[in-house]
Amino acid sequence: MTTLNGALPDDLRTALVSIYEEVMWLASRPNVTPSRARAWYTHVMAESVKRRVRHFTGQVSVSAASGDGTGLRLEHYRRIQTTLTGLVTRHRREQRIDPEEFVRTLVDYESVHIVTIAEDYAAMRAGGDYEKAGILLQPWEEISEERQQMRRAQN
């Protein structure tokens, strides 16, 4: 994702800036809400860059680790959709063009834990509050090697 000094490769930075420009163009269109404009990234363009910007925190829910391995999700615990919608809203309102803020936000917020599908929805309903959602995390390293192998085979 990043180089040793924390810089993004030029081609990745260029791609993310281009996505920002597309999102903001959509946000400027009549009848396009900031949420719909943001969806251009989260539901369409993320696929093209996710392997380079998304990173696993090393945390997995106890339920995801102990279950049969079906129905697992990469959960954006920092609320990426809400955050990006807020960024688009603010940039549109302030008539601000700031692709660097968008890029920094993506790199920071494309951070995921592994949880079950039910926990993913519970986290959404709880506004990202894992305690309220009843989600208990554990480090990936604490899962048995056998379980780790099973999880890797399913993804």
C-alpha positions in Angstrom: 0.0 0.0 0.0 2.5 2.6 1.1 6.3 2.8 0.8 8.6 2.8 3.8 8.4 6.5 4.1 4.6 6.4 4.1 4.1 7.8 0.6 1.6 6.2 -1.7 2.9 5.0 -5.1 2.3 7.7 -7.8 -0.1 5.5 -9.8 -2.2 4.8 -6.7 -2.3 8.5 -5.7 -3.3 9.4 -9.3 -6.1 6.8 -9.2 -7.4 8.1 -5.9 -7.3 11.7 -6.9 -9.2 10.7 -10.1 -11.9 9.0 -8.0 -12.2 12.1 -5.8 -12.7 14.2 -8.9 -15.4 11.8 -10.1 -17.2 11.8 -6.7 -17.1 15.6 -6.5 -18.4 15.9 -10.1 -21.3 13.6 -9.2 -21.9 15.7 -6.1 -22.2 18.8 -8.2 -25.0 17.3 -10.3 -28.7 18.2 -9.7 -30.5 15.7 -7.5 -27.3 13.8 -6.5 -26.9 13.7 -2.7 -23.5 13.5 -1.1 -24.3 9.9 -0.1 -25.0 8.9 -3.7 -21.8 10.6 -4.8 -19.8 8.9 -2.1 -21.3 5.6 -3.3 -19.3 6.0 -6.5 -16.2 5.2 -4.4 -17.6 2.7 -1.9 -19.8 0.7 -4.2 -18.1 1.0 -7.6 -14.5 2.3 -7.6 -13.2 0.7 -4.4 -13.0 -2.6 -6.2 -10.2 -1.2 -8.4 -8.1 0.0 -5.5 -9.1 -1.9 -2.4 -6.2 -4.4 -2.5 -3.8 -1.5 -2.4 -5.4 0.7 0.2 -7.4 -1.6 2.5 -5.6 -3.1 5.4 -6.4 -5.6 8.1 -6.0 -4.5 11.7 -5.1 -7.9 12.9 -8.3 -8.0 14.9 -11.0 -10.7 14.5 -14.2 -11.1 16.4 -14.4 -14.0 18.8 -17.6 -15.2 16.9 -15.9 -15.0 13.5 -12.9 -16.9 14.9 -14.9 -19.7 16.5 -17.7 -20.1 13.9 -17.7 -22.4 10.9 -16.2 -19.7 8.8 -19.2 -18.9 6.7 -20.7 -15.4 6.6 -17.6 -13.4 7.4 -17.1 -9.7 6.6 -14.4 -7.2 6.5 -15.9 -4.5 8.7 -14.9 -0.9 8.3 -15.0 -0.1 12.0 -14.1 3.6 11.5 -17.4 4.1 9.6 -15.9 4.8 6.1 -19.3 5.5 4.4 -20.4 8.0 7.0 -17.1 9.7 7.0 -16.8 10.0 3.3 -20.3 11.3 3.0 -19.5 13.9 5.5 -16.3 14.9 3.6 -18.3 15.2 0.3 -21.0 17.3 2.1 -18.4 19.6 3.6 -16.4 20.0 0.4 -19.6 20.7 -1.6 -20.9 23.2 0.9 -17.5 25.0 1.2 -17.0 24.7 -2.6 -13.7 23.2 -1.6 -11.5 21.0 -3.8 -9.1 19.0 -1.6 -8.1 15.6 -3.1 -5.4 15.2 -0.5 -7.9 15.2 2.3 -9.9 12.5 0.4 -6.8 10.4 -0.2 -5.6 10.7 3.5 -9.1 9.8 4.7 -9.3 6.7 2.4 -5.9 5.5 3.5 -6.9 5.9 7.2 -10.5 4.6 6.9 -9.8 1.6 4.7 -9.0 -0.3 7.8 -11.0 -3.5 8.6 -11.6 -6.1 11.3 -13.0 -9.5 10.5 -16.5 -10.1 11.9 -19.6 -12.1 11.1 -22.4 -10.8 8.9 -24.7 -10.5 11.9 -22.0 -8.5 13.8 -21.4 -6.2 10.8 -25.1 -5.3 10.9 -25.1 -5.0 14.7 -22.1 -2.6 14.4 -24.0 -0.5 11.8 -27.0 -0.3 14.1 -24.8 0.6 17.1 -23.1 3.4 15.1 -19.8 1.6 15.3 -19.9 1.0 19.0 -18.6 -2.5 19.3 -19.4 -2.8 23.0 -23.0 -1.8 22.3 -23.1 -4.2 19.4 -21.8 -7.0 21.6 -18.7 -7.6 19.5 -15.6 -8.8 21.2 -12.3 -8.7 19.3 -9.2 -10.8 19.7 -5.8 -10.6 17.9 -5.5 -12.8 14.8 -2.3 -14.3 16.3 -4.4 -15.8 19.2 -6.4 -17.9 16.8 -5.1 -21.5 16.4 -3.0 -22.1 13.2 -5.6 -24.7 12.1 -8.4 -22.0 12.3 -6.2 -19.5 10.5 -5.7 -21.9 7.7 -9.4 -22.6 7.4 -10.2 -18.8 7.3 -7.5 -18.2 4.6 -8.9 -21.1 2.5 -12.4 -19.6 2.6 -11.3 -16.1 1.4 
